[in-house]
Amino acid sequence: MADFNIQVVPVTPFQQNCSIAWSEATKRGVVVDPGGDVPTIRAALDRLGVTAEAIVLTHGHIDHAGGAAELAADLGVKIIGPHEGDRPLLQRLEIQGRQYGMDDVRNVEPDRYLAEGETLDIAGVTFEVLHCPGHSPGSVVLFAPSLGFCFMGDVLFQGSVGRTDLPGGSHEMLISSITTKLLPLGDDVAFLPGHGPGSTIGQEKATNPFLR
């Protein structure tokens, strides 16, 4: 990853791993899952000297998408993702925000939804779109074969999996997504989840109690 860089910016009381991904050569990139705390994200962009060209969403829950509309308006960029299955969640972000005392949240209408089999250029690297429902109907994982790396969203964590007790969640569908789409990627593939530390597919196959 010599030219491809990631800076995690924890945001919201949920400590969600908002990520800035950029090319060192061009200093251009994207913001992945700006869940809130938009001034903190903008300060990180300024500190890194990175120009964000788009916002990318892995799914439509408030801790991942709550700051997307504000940040997109501030930066004048488009919102890409998640899968269209999360449209109802994105249209209820303001209601979710009031429930959690996050009054600055706006609903989101992405400029482009993502679908299984599509690709997305992030900082000069090609990422494949894997539709992985279960945590939410429209969750996507973004996989870069050239890097052996995924932006995981809340599908799989170090030692755990995404919760499925929220509207549209399904534990059976989640485990199917993981076993049929993620585990075959290979043991050496590293990933950054939406919360907590990163891991590898191999480590989770060997130790994750939800996959054994």
Order of alpha helices (4+ residues) and beta strands (2+ residues): beta-beta-beta-alpha-beta-alpha-alpha-beta-alpha-alpha-beta-beta-beta-beta-beta-beta-alpha-beta-beta-alpha
